[in-house]
Amino acid sequence: MMTGKQRAWLRGQANDLPCLFQVGKGEITRQLIKSLDDVLSTHELLKVNILKTVKMRPADLADQLALAVGADVVQVIGHRFVLYRRSEKMARLGKSLTLPV
């Protein structure tokens, strides 16, 4: 579980990130979950855009995807959300994000 300070720091880091994924009317699929899982193993912080054709509330969609890939929801704003998951692969390389205590 993240603290408020860690969440705020991650929001700041996500400011300049481009949206790497778009969720459309197909909503949550196995392929989307696998793709998010793959990207989170190398990037740790990920911004996702939700198209207006999606019927689910953005917060609900973010929660379900975070649960599916084992990540934390950092922020949900409008039709975008940010996910974070610590990557052991990045930690071994010394490139992991260091969260404030």
Phi and psi restraints in degrees (range 20) as a CNS / XPLOR table:
assign (resid 1 and name C) (resid 2 and name N)
       (resid 2 and name CA) (resid 2 and name C) 1.0 -91.0 20.0 2
assign (resid 2 and name N) (resid 2 and name CA)
       (resid 2 and name C) (resid 3 and name N) 1.0 149.2 20.0 2
assign (resid 2 and name C) (resid 3 and name N)
       (resid 3 and name CA) (resid 3 and name C) 1.0 -85.0 20.0 2
assign (resid 3 and name N) (resid 3 and name CA)
       (resid 3 and name C) (resid 4 and name N) 1.0 168.3 20.0 2
assign (resid 3 and name C) (resid 4 and name N)
       (resid 4 and name CA) (resid 4 and name C) 1.0 -63.3 20.0 2
assign (resid 4 and name N) (resid 4 and name CA)
       (resid 4 and name C) (resid 5 and name N) 1.0 -35.7 20.0 2
assign (resid 4 and name C) (resid 5 and name N)
       (resid 5 and name CA) (resid 5 and name C) 1.0 -66.0 20.0 2
assign (resid 5 and name N) (resid 5 and name CA)
       (resid 5 and name C) (resid 6 and name N) 1.0 -42.1 20.0 2
assign (resid 5 and name C) (resid 6 and name N)
       (resid 6 and name CA) (resid 6 and name C) 1.0 -66.2 20.0 2
assign (resid 6 and name N) (resid 6 and name CA)
       (resid 6 and name C) (resid 7 and name N) 1.0 -41.8 20.0 2
assign (resid 6 and name C) (resid 7 and name N)
       (resid 7 and name CA) (resid 7 and name C) 1.0 -62.7 20.0 2
assign (resid 7 and name N) (resid 7 and name CA)
       (resid 7 and name C) (resid 8 and name N) 1.0 -41.8 20.0 2
assign (resid 7 and name C) (resid 8 and name N)
       (resid 8 and name CA) (resid 8 and name C) 1.0 -64.3 20.0 2
assign (resid 8 and name N) (resid 8 and name CA)
       (resid 8 and name C) (resid 9 and name N) 1.0 -41.0 20.0 2
assign (resid 8 and name C) (resid 9 and name N)
       (resid 9 and name CA) (resid 9 and name C) 1.0 -64.4 20.0 2
assign (resid 9 and name N) (resid 9 and name CA)
       (resid 9 and name C) (resid 10 and name N) 1.0 -42.5 20.0 2
assign (resid 9 and name C) (resid 10 and name N)
       (resid 10 and name CA) (resid 10 and name C) 1.0 -66.1 20.0 2
assign (resid 10 and name N) (resid 10 and name CA)
       (resid 10 and name C) (resid 11 and name N) 1.0 -36.3 20.0 2
assign (resid 10 and name C) (resid 11 and name N)
       (resid 11 and name CA) (resid 11 and name C) 1.0 -60.3 20.0 2
assign (resid 11 and name N) (resid 11 and name CA)
       (resid 11 and name C) (resid 12 and name N) 1.0 -41.3 20.0 2
assign (resid 11 and name C) (resid 12 and name N)
       (resid 12 and name CA) (resid 12 and name C) 1.0 -63.3 20.0 2
assign (resid 12 and name N) (resid 12 and name CA)
       (resid 12 and name C) (resid 13 and name N) 1.0 -40.4 20.0 2
assign (resid 12 and name C) (resid 13 and name N)
       (resid 13 and name CA) (resid 13 and name C) 1.0 -67.2 20.0 2
assign (resid 13 and name N) (resid 13 and name CA)
       (resid 13 and name C) (resid 14 and name N) 1.0 -30.9 20.0 2
assign (resid 13 and name C) (resid 14 and name N)
       (resid 14 and name CA) (resid 14 and name C) 1.0 -82.1 20.0 2
assign (resid 14 and name N) (resid 14 and name CA)
       (resid 14 and name C) (resid 15 and name N) 1.0 -10.9 20.0 2
assign (resid 14 and name C) (resid 15 and name N)
       (resid 15 and name CA) (resid 15 and name C) 1.0 -51.6 20.0 2
assign (resid 15 and name N) (resid 15 and name CA)
       (resid 15 and name C) (resid 16 and name N) 1.0 -47.6 20.0 2
assign (resid 15 and name C) (resid 16 and name N)
       (resid 16 and name CA) (resid 16 and name C) 1.0 -93.1 20.0 2
assign (resid 16 and name N) (resid 16 and name CA)
       (resid 16 and name C) (resid 17 and name N) 1.0 2.3 20.0 2
assign (resid 16 and name C) (resid 17 and name N)
       (resid 17 and name CA) (resid 17 and name C) 1.0 -73.3 20.0 2
assign (resid 17 and name N) (resid 17 and name CA)
       (resid 17 and name C) (resid 18 and name N) 1.0 138.3 20.0 2
assign (resid 17 and name C) (resid 18 and name N)
       (resid 18 and name CA) (resid 18 and name C) 1.0 -77.6 20.0 2
assign (resid 18 and name N) (resid 18 and name CA)
       (resid 18 and name C) (resid 19 and name N) 1.0 156.4 20.0 2
assign (resid 18 and name C) (resid 19 and name N)
       (resid 19 and name CA) (resid 19 and name C) 1.0 -73.8 20.0 2
assign (resid 19 and name N) (resid 19 and name CA)
       (resid 19 and name C) (resid 20 and name N) 1.0 118.3 20.0 2
assign (resid 19 and name C) (resid 20 and name N)
       (resid 20 and name CA) (resid 20 and name C) 1.0 -89.6 20.0 2
assign (resid 20 and name N) (resid 20 and name CA)
       (resid 20 and name C) (resid 21 and name N) 1.0 -19.2 20.0 2
assign (resid 20 and name C) (resid 21 and name N)
       (resid 21 and name CA) (resid 21 and name C) 1.0 -133.6 20.0 2
assign (resid 21 and name N) (resid 21 and name CA)
       (resid 21 and name C) (resid 22 and name N) 1.0 151.3 20.0 2
assign (resid 21 and name C) (resid 22 and name N)
       (resid 22 and name CA) (resid 22 and name C) 1.0 -124.5 20.0 2
assign (resid 22 and name N) (resid 22 and name CA)
       (resid 22 and name C) (resid 23 and name N) 1.0 134.9 20.0 2
assign (resid 22 and name C) (resid 23 and name N)
       (resid 23 and name CA) (resid 23 and name C) 1.0 -104.7 20.0 2
assign (resid 23 and name N) (resid 23 and name CA)
       (resid 23 and name C) (resid 24 and name N) 1.0 123.6 20.0 2
assign (resid 23 and name C) (resid 24 and name N)
       (resid 24 and name CA) (resid 24 and name C) 1.0 -107.7 20.0 2
assign (resid 24 and name N) (resid 24 and name CA)
       (resid 24 and name C) (resid 25 and name N) 1.0 -158.6 20.0 2
assign (resid 24 and name C) (resid 25 and name N)
       (resid 25 and name CA) (resid 25 and name C) 1.0 -65.4 20.0 2
assign (resid 25 and name N) (resid 25 and name CA)
       (resid 25 and name C) (resid 26 and name N) 1.0 -18.0 20.0 2
assign (resid 25 and name C) (resid 26 and name N)
       (resid 26 and name CA) (resid 26 and name C) 1.0 -70.5 20.0 2
assign (resid 26 and name N) (resid 26 and name CA)
       (resid 26 and name C) (resid 27 and name N) 1.0 -15.4 20.0 2
assign (resid 26 and name C) (resid 27 and name N)
       (resid 27 and name CA) (resid 27 and name C) 1.0 53.8 20.0 2
assign (resid 27 and name N) (resid 27 and name CA)
       (resid 27 and name C) (resid 28 and name N) 1.0 -125.2 20.0 2
assign (resid 27 and name C) (resid 28 and name N)
       (resid 28 and name CA) (resid 28 and name C) 1.0 -89.6 20.0 2
assign (resid 28 and name N) (resid 28 and name CA)
       (resid 28 and name C) (resid 29 and name N) 1.0 118.8 20.0 2
assign (resid 28 and name C) (resid 29 and name N)
       (resid 29 and name CA) (resid 29 and name C) 1.0 -125.2 20.0 2
assign (resid 29 and name N) (resid 29 and name CA)
       (resid 29 and name C) (resid 30 and name N) 1.0 164.1 20.0 2
assign (resid 29 and name C) (resid 30 and name N)
       (resid 30 and name CA) (resid 30 and name C) 1.0 -61.3 20.0 2
assign (resid 30 and name N) (resid 30 and name CA)
       (resid 30 and name C) (resid 31 and name N) 1.0 -38.3 20.0 2
assign (resid 30 and name C) (resid 31 and name N)
       (resid 31 and name CA) (resid 31 and name C) 1.0 -64.8 20.0 2
assign (resid 31 and name N) (resid 31 and name CA)
       (resid 31 and name C) (resid 32 and name N) 1.0 -40.8 20.0 2
assign (resid 31 and name C) (resid 32 and name N)
       (resid 32 and name CA) (resid 32 and name C) 1.0 -63.0 20.0 2
assign (resid 32 and name N) (resid 32 and name CA)
       (resid 32 and name C) (resid 33 and name N) 1.0 -44.9 20.0 2
assign (resid 32 and name C) (resid 33 and name N)
       (resid 33 and name CA) (resid 33 and name C) 1.0 -62.8 20.0 2
assign (resid 33 and name N) (resid 33 and name CA)
       (resid 33 and name C) (resid 34 and name N) 1.0 -43.6 20.0 2
assign (resid 33 and name C) (resid 34 and name N)
       (resid 34 and name CA) (resid 34 and name C) 1.0 -63.5 20.0 2
assign (resid 34 and name N) (resid 34 and name CA)
       (resid 34 and name C) (resid 35 and name N) 1.0 -42.5 20.0 2
assign (resid 34 and name C) (resid 35 and name N)
       (resid 35 and name CA) (resid 35 and name C) 1.0 -64.7 20.0 2
assign (resid 35 and name N) (resid 35 and name CA)
       (resid 35 and name C) (resid 36 and name N) 1.0 -43.6 20.0 2
assign (resid 35 and name C) (resid 36 and name N)
       (resid 36 and name CA) (resid 36 and name C) 1.0 -62.1 20.0 2
assign (resid 36 and name N) (resid 36 and name CA)
       (resid 36 and name C) (resid 37 and name N) 1.0 -41.8 20.0 2
assign (resid 36 and name C) (resid 37 and name N)
       (resid 37 and name CA) (resid 37 and name C) 1.0 -61.5 20.0 2
assign (resid 37 and name N) (resid 37 and name CA)
       (resid 37 and name C) (resid 38 and name N) 1.0 -44.2 20.0 2
assign (resid 37 and name C) (resid 38 and name N)
       (resid 38 and name CA) (resid 38 and name C) 1.0 -62.7 20.0 2
assign (resid 38 and name N) (resid 38 and name CA)
       (resid 38 and name C) (resid 39 and name N) 1.0 -44.6 20.0 2
assign (resid 38 and name C) (resid 39 and name N)
       (resid 39 and name CA) (resid 39 and name C) 1.0 -69.6 20.0 2
assign (resid 39 and name N) (resid 39 and name CA)
       (resid 39 and name C) (resid 40 and name N) 1.0 -39.3 20.0 2
assign (resid 39 and name C) (resid 40 and name N)
       (resid 40 and name CA) (resid 40 and name C) 1.0 -65.8 20.0 2
assign (resid 40 and name N) (resid 40 and name CA)
       (resid 40 and name C) (resid 41 and name N) 1.0 -22.7 20.0 2
assign (resid 40 and name C) (resid 41 and name N)
       (resid 41 and name CA) (resid 41 and name C) 1.0 -73.5 20.0 2
assign (resid 41 and name N) (resid 41 and name CA)
       (resid 41 and name C) (resid 42 and name N) 1.0 -18.7 20.0 2
assign (resid 41 and name C) (resid 42 and name N)
       (resid 42 and name CA) (resid 42 and name C) 1.0 -115.4 20.0 2
assign (resid 42 and name N) (resid 42 and name CA)
       (resid 42 and name C) (resid 43 and name N) 1.0 -20.9 20.0 2
assign (resid 42 and name C) (resid 43 and name N)
       (resid 43 and name CA) (resid 43 and name C) 1.0 -109.6 20.0 2
assign (resid 43 and name N) (resid 43 and name CA)
       (resid 43 and name C) (resid 44 and name N) 1.0 -24.3 20.0 2
assign (resid 43 and name C) (resid 44 and name N)
       (resid 44 and name CA) (resid 44 and name C) 1.0 67.9 20.0 2
assign (resid 44 and name N) (resid 44 and name CA)
       (resid 44 and name C) (resid 45 and name N) 1.0 -42.9 20.0 2
assign (resid 44 and name C) (resid 45 and name N)
       (resid 45 and name CA) (resid 45 and name C) 1.0 -118.5 20.0 2
assign (resid 45 and name N) (resid 45 and name CA)
       (resid 45 and name C) (resid 46 and name N) 1.0 129.3 20.0 2
assign (resid 45 and name C) (resid 46 and name N)
       (resid 46 and name CA) (resid 46 and name C) 1.0 -141.8 20.0 2
assign (resid 46 and name N) (resid 46 and name CA)
       (resid 46 and name C) (resid 47 and name N) 1.0 132.4 20.0 2
assign (resid 46 and name C) (resid 47 and name N)
       (resid 47 and name CA) (resid 47 and name C) 1.0 -107.2 20.0 2
assign (resid 47 and name N) (resid 47 and name CA)
       (resid 47 and name C) (resid 48 and name N) 1.0 134.6 20.0 2
assign (resid 47 and name C) (resid 48 and name N)
       (resid 48 and name CA) (resid 48 and name C) 1.0 -125.1 20.0 2
assign (resid 48 and name N) (resid 48 and name CA)
       (resid 48 and name C) (resid 49 and name N) 1.0 136.0 20.0 2
assign (resid 48 and name C) (resid 49 and name N)
       (resid 49 and name CA) (resid 49 and name C) 1.0 -101.9 20.0 2
assign (resid 49 and name N) (resid 49 and name CA)
       (resid 49 and name C) (resid 50 and name N) 1.0 138.0 20.0 2
assign (resid 49 and name C) (resid 50 and name N)
       (resid 50 and name CA) (resid 50 and name C) 1.0 -109.5 20.0 2
assign (resid 50 and name N) (resid 50 and name CA)
       (resid 50 and name C) (resid 51 and name N) 1.0 123.2 20.0 2
assign (resid 50 and name C) (resid 51 and name N)
       (resid 51 and name CA) (resid 51 and name C) 1.0 -71.7 20.0 2
assign (resid 51 and name N) (resid 51 and name CA)
       (resid 51 and name C) (resid 52 and name N) 1.0 157.4 20.0 2
assign (resid 51 and name C) (resid 52 and name N)
       (resid 52 and name CA) (resid 52 and name C) 1.0 -70.6 20.0 2
assign (resid 52 and name N) (resid 52 and name CA)
       (resid 52 and name C) (resid 53 and name N) 1.0 -12.0 20.0 2
assign (resid 52 and name C) (resid 53 and name N)
       (resid 53 and name CA) (resid 53 and name C) 1.0 -77.3 20.0 2
assign (resid 53 and name N) (resid 53 and name CA)
       (resid 53 and name C) (resid 54 and name N) 1.0 -10.9 20.0 2
assign (resid 53 and name C) (resid 54 and name N)
       (resid 54 and name CA) (resid 54 and name C) 1.0 -76.5 20.0 2
assign (resid 54 and name N) (resid 54 and name CA)
       (resid 54 and name C) (resid 55 and name N) 1.0 131.7 20.0 2
assign (resid 54 and name C) (resid 55 and name N)
       (resid 55 and name CA) (resid 55 and name C) 1.0 -87.7 20.0 2
assign (resid 55 and name N) (resid 55 and name CA)
       (resid 55 and name C) (resid 56 and name N) 1.0 -20.2 20.0 2
assign (resid 55 and name C) (resid 56 and name N)
       (resid 56 and name CA) (resid 56 and name C) 1.0 -73.2 20.0 2
assign (resid 56 and name N) (resid 56 and name CA)
       (resid 56 and name C) (resid 57 and name N) 1.0 153.2 20.0 2
assign (resid 56 and name C) (resid 57 and name N)
       (resid 57 and name CA) (resid 57 and name C) 1.0 -68.5 20.0 2
assign (resid 57 and name N) (resid 57 and name CA)
       (resid 57 and name C) (resid 58 and name N) 1.0 140.3 20.0 2
assign (resid 57 and name C) (resid 58 and name N)
       (resid 58 and name CA) (resid 58 and name C) 1.0 -55.0 20.0 2
assign (resid 58 and name N) (resid 58 and name CA)
       (resid 58 and name C) (resid 59 and name N) 1.0 -39.5 20.0 2
assign (resid 58 and name C) (resid 59 and name N)
       (resid 59 and name CA) (resid 59 and name C) 1.0 -65.4 20.0 2
assign (resid 59 and name N) (resid 59 and name CA)
       (resid 59 and name C) (resid 60 and name N) 1.0 -40.0 20.0 2
assign (resid 59 and name C) (resid 60 and name N)
       (resid 60 and name CA) (resid 60 and name C) 1.0 -66.1 20.0 2
assign (resid 60 and name N) (resid 60 and name CA)
       (resid 60 and name C) (resid 61 and name N) 1.0 -42.7 20.0 2
assign (resid 60 and name C) (resid 61 and name N)
       (resid 61 and name CA) (resid 61 and name C) 1.0 -63.1 20.0 2
assign (resid 61 and name N) (resid 61 and name CA)
       (resid 61 and name C) (resid 62 and name N) 1.0 -44.0 20.0 2
assign (resid 61 and name C) (resid 62 and name N)
       (resid 62 and name CA) (resid 62 and name C) 1.0 -61.7 20.0 2
assign (resid 62 and name N) (resid 62 and name CA)
       (resid 62 and name C) (resid 63 and name N) 1.0 -43.0 20.0 2
assign (resid 62 and name C) (resid 63 and name N)
       (resid 63 and name CA) (resid 63 and name C) 1.0 -62.7 20.0 2
assign (resid 63 and name N) (resid 63 and name CA)
       (resid 63 and name C) (resid 64 and name N) 1.0 -43.2 20.0 2
assign (resid 63 and name C) (resid 64 and name N)
       (resid 64 and name CA) (resid 64 and name C) 1.0 -66.6 20.0 2
assign (resid 64 and name N) (resid 64 and name CA)
       (resid 64 and name C) (resid 65 and name N) 1.0 -41.9 20.0 2
assign (resid 64 and name C) (resid 65 and name N)
       (resid 65 and name CA) (resid 65 and name C) 1.0 -67.7 20.0 2
assign (resid 65 and name N) (resid 65 and name CA)
       (resid 65 and name C) (resid 66 and name N) 1.0 -39.9 20.0 2
assign (resid 65 and name C) (resid 66 and name N)
       (resid 66 and name CA) (resid 66 and name C) 1.0 -61.7 20.0 2
assign (resid 66 and name N) (resid 66 and name CA)
       (resid 66 and name C) (resid 67 and name N) 1.0 -42.2 20.0 2
assign (resid 66 and name C) (resid 67 and name N)
       (resid 67 and name CA) (resid 67 and name C) 1.0 -64.1 20.0 2
assign (resid 67 and name N) (resid 67 and name CA)
       (resid 67 and name C) (resid 68 and name N) 1.0 -39.5 20.0 2
assign (resid 67 and name C) (resid 68 and name N)
       (resid 68 and name CA) (resid 68 and name C) 1.0 -67.2 20.0 2
assign (resid 68 and name N) (resid 68 and name CA)
       (resid 68 and name C) (resid 69 and name N) 1.0 -33.0 20.0 2
assign (resid 68 and name C) (resid 69 and name N)
       (resid 69 and name CA) (resid 69 and name C) 1.0 -106.1 20.0 2
assign (resid 69 and name N) (resid 69 and name CA)
       (resid 69 and name C) (resid 70 and name N) 1.0 1.1 20.0 2
assign (resid 69 and name C) (resid 70 and name N)
       (resid 70 and name CA) (resid 70 and name C) 1.0 73.1 20.0 2
assign (resid 70 and name N) (resid 70 and name CA)
       (resid 70 and name C) (resid 71 and name N) 1.0 36.8 20.0 2
assign (resid 70 and name C) (resid 71 and name N)
       (resid 71 and name CA) (resid 71 and name C) 1.0 -113.9 20.0 2
assign (resid 71 and name N) (resid 71 and name CA)
       (resid 71 and name C) (resid 72 and name N) 1.0 172.6 20.0 2
assign (resid 71 and name C) (resid 72 and name N)
       (resid 72 and name CA) (resid 72 and name C) 1.0 -107.5 20.0 2
assign (resid 72 and name N) (resid 72 and name CA)
       (resid 72 and name C) (resid 73 and name N) 1.0 140.5 20.0 2
assign (resid 72 and name C) (resid 73 and name N)
       (resid 73 and name CA) (resid 73 and name C) 1.0 -81.0 20.0 2
assign (resid 73 and name N) (resid 73 and name CA)
       (resid 73 and name C) (resid 74 and name N) 1.0 120.0 20.0 2
assign (resid 73 and name C) (resid 74 and name N)
       (resid 74 and name CA) (resid 74 and name C) 1.0 -85.6 20.0 2
assign (resid 74 and name N) (resid 74 and name CA)
       (resid 74 and name C) (resid 75 and name N) 1.0 -43.7 20.0 2
assign (resid 74 and name C) (resid 75 and name N)
       (resid 75 and name CA) (resid 75 and name C) 1.0 -160.9 20.0 2
assign (resid 75 and name N) (resid 75 and name CA)
       (resid 75 and name C) (resid 76 and name N) 1.0 144.6 20.0 2
assign (resid 75 and name C) (resid 76 and name N)
       (resid 76 and name CA) (resid 76 and name C) 1.0 -128.2 20.0 2
assign (resid 76 and name N) (resid 76 and name CA)
       (resid 76 and name C) (resid 77 and name N) 1.0 118.9 20.0 2
assign (resid 76 and name C) (resid 77 and name N)
       (resid 77 and name CA) (resid 77 and name C) 1.0 -131.5 20.0 2
assign (resid 77 and name N) (resid 77 and name CA)
       (resid 77 and name C) (resid 78 and name N) 1.0 117.9 20.0 2
assign (resid 77 and name C) (resid 78 and name N)
       (resid 78 and name CA) (resid 78 and name C) 1.0 57.7 20.0 2
assign (resid 78 and name N) (resid 78 and name CA)
       (resid 78 and name C) (resid 79 and name N) 1.0 -120.8 20.0 2
assign (resid 78 and name C) (resid 79 and name N)
       (resid 79 and name CA) (resid 79 and name C) 1.0 -105.0 20.0 2
assign (resid 79 and name N) (resid 79 and name CA)
       (resid 79 and name C) (resid 80 and name N) 1.0 28.9 20.0 2
assign (resid 79 and name C) (resid 80 and name N)
       (resid 80 and name CA) (resid 80 and name C) 1.0 -133.0 20.0 2
assign (resid 80 and name N) (resid 80 and name CA)
       (resid 80 and name C) (resid 81 and name N) 1.0 149.6 20.0 2
assign (resid 80 and name C) (resid 81 and name N)
       (resid 81 and name CA) (resid 81 and name C) 1.0 -145.3 20.0 2
assign (resid 81 and name N) (resid 81 and name CA)
       (resid 81 and name C) (resid 82 and name N) 1.0 159.7 20.0 2
assign (resid 81 and name C) (resid 82 and name N)
       (resid 82 and name CA) (resid 82 and name C) 1.0 -121.1 20.0 2
assign (resid 82 and name N) (resid 82 and name CA)
       (resid 82 and name C) (resid 83 and name N) 1.0 132.2 20.0 2
assign (resid 82 and name C) (resid 83 and name N)
       (resid 83 and name CA) (resid 83 and name C) 1.0 -114.7 20.0 2
assign (resid 83 and name N) (resid 83 and name CA)
       (resid 83 and name C) (resid 84 and name N) 1.0 147.4 20.0 2
assign (resid 83 and name C) (resid 84 and name N)
       (resid 84 and name CA) (resid 84 and name C) 1.0 -133.0 20.0 2
assign (resid 84 and name N) (resid 84 and name CA)
       (resid 84 and name C) (resid 85 and name N) 1.0 136.0 20.0 2
assign (resid 84 and name C) (resid 85 and name N)
       (resid 85 and name CA) (resid 85 and name C) 1.0 -146.8 20.0 2
assign (resid 85 and name N) (resid 85 and name CA)
       (resid 85 and name C) (resid 86 and name N) 1.0 125.7 20.0 2
assign (resid 85 and name C) (resid 86 and name N)
       (resid 86 and name CA) (resid 86 and name C) 1.0 -63.7 20.0 2
assign (resid 86 and name N) (resid 86 and name CA)
       (resid 86 and name C) (resid 87 and name N) 1.0 136.0 20.0 2
assign (resid 86 and name C) (resid 87 and name N)
       (resid 87 and name CA) (resid 87 and name C) 1.0 -109.7 20.0 2
assign (resid 87 and name N) (resid 87 and name CA)
       (resid 87 and name C) (resid 88 and name N) 1.0 121.2 20.0 2
assign (resid 87 and name C) (resid 88 and name N)
       (resid 88 and name CA) (resid 88 and name C) 1.0 -65.6 20.0 2
assign (resid 88 and name N) (resid 88 and name CA)
       (resid 88 and name C) (resid 89 and name N) 1.0 -34.4 20.0 2
assign (resid 88 and name C) (resid 89 and name N)
       (resid 89 and name CA) (resid 89 and name C) 1.0 -61.8 20.0 2
assign (resid 89 and name N) (resid 89 and name CA)
       (resid 89 and name C) (resid 90 and name N) 1.0 -45.0 20.0 2
assign (resid 89 and name C) (resid 90 and name N)
       (resid 90 and name CA) (resid 90 and name C) 1.0 -69.8 20.0 2
assign (resid 90 and name N) (resid 90 and name CA)
       (resid 90 and name C) (resid 91 and name N) 1.0 -34.0 20.0 2
assign (resid 90 and name C) (resid 91 and name N)
       (resid 91 and name CA) (resid 91 and name C) 1.0 -64.6 20.0 2
assign (resid 91 and name N) (resid 91 and name CA)
       (resid 91 and name C) (resid 92 and name N) 1.0 -40.9 20.0 2
assign (resid 91 and name C) (resid 92 and name N)
       (resid 92 and name CA) (resid 92 and name C) 1.0 -63.3 20.0 2
assign (resid 92 and name N) (resid 92 and name CA)
       (resid 92 and name C) (resid 93 and name N) 1.0 -33.3 20.0 2
assign (resid 92 and name C) (resid 93 and name N)
       (resid 93 and name CA) (resid 93 and name C) 1.0 -83.2 20.0 2
assign (resid 93 and name N) (resid 93 and name CA)
       (resid 93 and name C) (resid 94 and name N) 1.0 -6.7 20.0 2
assign (resid 93 and name C) (resid 94 and name N)
       (resid 94 and name CA) (resid 94 and name C) 1.0 77.8 20.0 2
assign (resid 94 and name N) (resid 94 and name CA)
       (resid 94 and name C) (resid 95 and name N) 1.0 19.4 20.0 2
assign (resid 94 and name C) (resid 95 and name N)
       (resid 95 and name CA) (resid 95 and name C) 1.0 -112.6 20.0 2
assign (resid 95 and name N) (resid 95 and name CA)
       (resid 95 and name C) (resid 96 and name N) 1.0 13.4 20.0 2
assign (resid 95 and name C) (resid 96 and name N)
       (resid 96 and name CA) (resid 96 and name C) 1.0 -73.3 20.0 2
assign (resid 96 and name N) (resid 96 and name CA)
       (resid 96 and name C) (resid 97 and name N) 1.0 149.0 20.0 2
assign (resid 96 and name C) (resid 97 and name N)
       (resid 97 and name CA) (resid 97 and name C) 1.0 -68.5 20.0 2
assign (resid 97 and name N) (resid 97 and name CA)
       (resid 97 and name C) (resid 98 and name N) 1.0 135.5 20.0 2
assign (resid 97 and name C) (resid 98 and name N)
       (resid 98 and name CA) (resid 98 and name C) 1.0 -101.3 20.0 2
assign (resid 98 and name N) (resid 98 and name CA)
       (resid 98 and name C) (resid 99 and name N) 1.0 108.7 20.0 2
assign (resid 98 and name C) (resid 99 and name N)
       (resid 99 and name CA) (resid 99 and name C) 1.0 -77.4 20.0 2
assign (resid 99 and name N) (resid 99 and name CA)
       (resid 99 and name C) (resid 100 and name N) 1.0 144.1 20.0 2
assign (resid 99 and name C) (resid 100 and name N)
       (resid 100 and name CA) (resid 100 and name C) 1.0 -67.1 20.0 2
assign (resid 100 and name N) (resid 100 and name CA)
       (resid 100 and name C) (resid 101 and name N) 1.0 154.8 20.0 2
